[in-house]
Amino acid sequence: MTDIYDCHEKLQRDAQFLCSHQRMDTELVDRLVLQLNRIYPQILSDKEAHRFRNLSVPTEVRLPELLTHLYLKGEEACHEFYRGLHIHAEDVYTSLPTRVRQRDIADPKWTVNVTSSPERFVLNDRGPMFFLSCFSFLFGVALLYYYGEDDTLRSTGPFLHCSATALGKGAKDVLISYAEV
């Protein structure tokens, strides 16, 4: 989220974008005004909220007035406006010029990382045959354990006790209980 100490400056920079943005419709402006009025009445009083929710005045006029009012109220009012915008319209919030600039500063090679992101999810470079062989081996061990005779099961007990040391408490209890059966 935005830092509380620079919301005042960000609101000044983002005001033109917010006023020209088509997603800032009447409903969104009303939700923001209601949130600021109900949750933070010290920021927006009932009288001010009624003025900014007046439907006889077009949204294109009410929104700049609201932004100017919040700017004059100070840092906390600007911060709470950004919080409300983030809650009610995350797509508008993430497309704000100051948010885009922050993202570019934090990661200047952002576009390069997006193209290389599938490489991030590769677990290994051995291919599908390695996966199938490991899966087949484990499936064979499971079948042997499930359908094996009592002599076979008794010989797997020490193996299961030894392999349970690296597991969590719940999984360890289940594995040891199977080994003791």
Secondary structure, DSSP 8 states (H G I E B T S, - for coil): ---TTSHHHHHHHHHHHHHH-TT--HHHHHHHHHHHHHH-TTTS-HHHHHHHT-TTS-HHHHHHHHHHHHHHH-HHHHHHHHHHHHHH-HHHHHTSHHHHHHHHHH-TTHHHHHHTHHHHT---SS-HHHHHHHHHHHHHHHHHHHH--HHHHHHHHHHHHHHGGGS-HHHHHHHHHHHH-
